């Protein structure tokens, strides 16, 4: 039987990692990952592994979509919060997904992120 995930499955991990994303966007990301369960069923992945992979994939995609992450906060009321906007905190999720998915069921999802190149301008006479 194909596993499916919901907002209630994904939001606790997002909160644990310090990421926030609007529920509407998160639901749309979940709608992108849930259909891969047909492949996972065919590959013989257990329901629990499917669900875990779907949660990780949804969180990774949220991180790659510009989700903000709390990088620091203070309080006793000099209240302050700082945020970062990168996916570096979820790179380990991507590596774990690769290890769990030898059949490539998640390969159609944009989980790898973008490679950033180096551009250098050298002036001279």
N, C-alpha and C positions, 0 to 999 in steps of 0.2 A: 504494500500500500504506500502510495506517495505521501511523503511528509509535506506539510505546508507551514509557513510561519506567519505570524501576525505582528502588529505593532507591540503587543504585550510581550512577545518573545524577544524583540530586538532592543526595545528601549532600555531595559536594565543594563545591558552591555554597553550601550552608548553612554549611559549615565556613569557607569563605572570607569569608562575611559575618558570622561570629561567632555564628550562631544554633544553638541546640541544641533538639531535640525527640526524644522517644522514637521508636524505629524503628516501633513498632506504630502510633502516631498518624500518623507520616509515611506509612506504607504506606496507611492509610485515606484520607489526603488524595490520594495518588497514584491510588487507586481512584476518586476523584471526578473527577479531571482526565482520565484516560486515555480515557473514553468519548467525549469531544468530537472525537476524531480522525475519526469518521464525517463530521461536518460539515466538518472541515478537508479531508478527501479530496474531498468534493463541491465545495468551494470552490476546489480546485486548488492548495492549499498544498503545497509540497515536503515530503518526509519530514524533511529537516533543519530546516526552519522549524517544522514541527509539533513535533518533539522539543524544540527550544529554547523554544517557547511553553509546552509542557507543563511543562518544568522550571521556567521562570519562574513559571507559575501555581501550581505546587505550593509553591514557596518563598514566594510572596506569601501564599497561604492559611495556611501554617504561621506566618508572621509575624503574621497577623491573629488567629490562634487562641491567643494568649497565650504564644508561644514566647519564651524568654529569650534575650537577646543580651548577649554580653560587652561591657561598656562600658569597662572598664579592668582591668588586672591588673599585679601586681608580682611580684617573687620574691626574689632572693638572701636568702633565707628569712625574710622578714617576710611570707611568702606572703599574697596578698590578691587577691580578684576582686570586681568590681562588675558588676551586671547591670542592663539596662533591659528593659522589657516593652512595647515599642510597635512599630508597623509602619513608622515613619518611614524606616527604612533601606531599605525596599523600595518606596517610592512611585515611584521611577524605573522599577522593573520593571513596575508597573501602567501607567505612561504608555507604555512600550515595547510592552506587550501590546496596548494600544489602537491604536497605530500599525500593528502587524503584522496586526491582525485586523479589516479593514474589513467583513467579512461577519458579524461578531458571533458567531462560534462559541463564544467564551468567555463570552458575556453571561449565561449561566445560572449561572455560578460566582460565589460571593461574593468578588470581588476588590477591590472599591472601598473596603471598610472602612466605618466609621461616621463620620458627621459629628458633631462635638460642638457642641452649642449653648451659648449663654451664658445663665446664669441669675443674676439679680441681685435681692437683696432690699433694698429701701430702707425704712428705718423713719422714722417721723415722728410728730409730735404733732398 
